[in-house]
Amino acid sequence: MNDDNAKSGWVPKIAVFFGFFIMGFVDIVGIATNYVKVDFDLSSTLANTIPMMVFVWFAVFSIPAGILMGRIGKKKTVLLSLAITTVAMIIPFISYTFPTVLTAFALLGISNTILQVSLNPLVAAMFTKEKTASVLTAGQFIKAISSLSGPIIAGVAANYFSDWKMTFVIFSITSLFSVLLLLFSKTEEQGFENRQSSFKSVLTLLKDKYILYCFLIILFIVGLDVGINTSAPELLMKRMGLELSRAGLGSSVYFAAKTTGAFIGTLLLLKFPPLRFLRLSLIMAIVAFIALMFVQDIWFSLILIFIIGFTCANVFSIVFSFALQKDQQRSNEISALMIMGVSGGAVILPLQGLINDNFGLSAALSVLLFCLIINLLLTNIMKAER
């Protein structure tokens, strides 16, 4: 029996990888923001409080989730997050008001924070160190499939059921299935030490410049990810005159690209140096994004959105694997810190919404371009640190 199978059987692996599918539910916030904006006649600034309510919790709950994981174990922590997701997703269907929508997405943000902190190291512990980047990229591939399905399901629900909120019912049922699947699977938490952590022990990791750069890259790439997810439908509506139910195509194309990119990245990262792969991907993304800021043609715009999603698909997983490999004995703390960087969605979105209201969509898109450029500069510095 090889080392991978020795750590756990295939059924537990399927169970934990299904968690990545649930993780992708958080990306429904992009198209949902556009629907809620129309339903309640909100400004861009106010509408962007919805994704902010999701991603602000990554700053607040990441370290507590890491501490909790050290006490009760990775599997129980994952189960807790999936249970919260099940509850969060049913709320907007039962009561659809702006406050209940904010509450639901706040709970989704909390559950997703706990899930990302605990699921990545749990999955990584099931495989050898050499396969960490590829394995976590495979997880992002599954997450991307889920992210891709969100706008499609919302569009189908809006067109055929005359109620886009049916999306939440489907997500809630799927989350419940994930809880049951993992609950009855036996997982092994070996390879990465399950040590106790504290706020101080996690934050002291930032003294390591390499860990700091990983944290910042994740913060900016998530800001870009959420920004594109939210801006793509608006771009298609304002520049091409599409209706909202069809403008969700922008988000779908983006996540289709991320799905494709993650799948291909899983294979390529077994053969090519991850850092070189990362830097080349960011260069291509920057070129495509600059072009996107100026084009007016719908098909050219969709192609550029696809290229951006494709090239950015593996940034998170590669950088996360870099951080975990830095010190496997502190995997809980490193995971908590890296997931805190996901709060970049809460940092970038309000700024983007404010600029959008005052200076227009093109100026708002420049914020996302800035995120890409900063990440490329950081990877150049990381090359010298390695």
Buried (B, 14 or more C-beta within 10 A) or exposed (E): EEEBEEBBBEEBBEBBBBBBBBBBBBBBBBBBBBBBBEEEEBEBBBBBBBBBBBBBBBBBBBBBBBBBBBEEBBBBBBBBBBBBBBBBBBBBBEEBEBEBBBBBBBBBBBBBBBBBBBBBBBBBBBBEEEBBBBBBBBBBBBBBBBBBBBBBBBBBBBEEEEEBBBBBBBBBEBBBBBBEBBEEBEBBBEBBBBEEBEEEBBBEBEEBEBBBBBBBBBBBBBBBBBBBBBBBBBBBBBBBEBEBBBBBBBBBBBBBBBBBBBBBBBEBBEEEEBBEBBBEBBBBBBBBBBBBBEBEEBEEBBBBBBBBBBBBBBBBBBBBBBBBBBBBEBBBBBBBBBBBBBBBBBBBBBBBBBBBBEEEBBEBBBBBBBBBBBBBEBBEEBEEEE
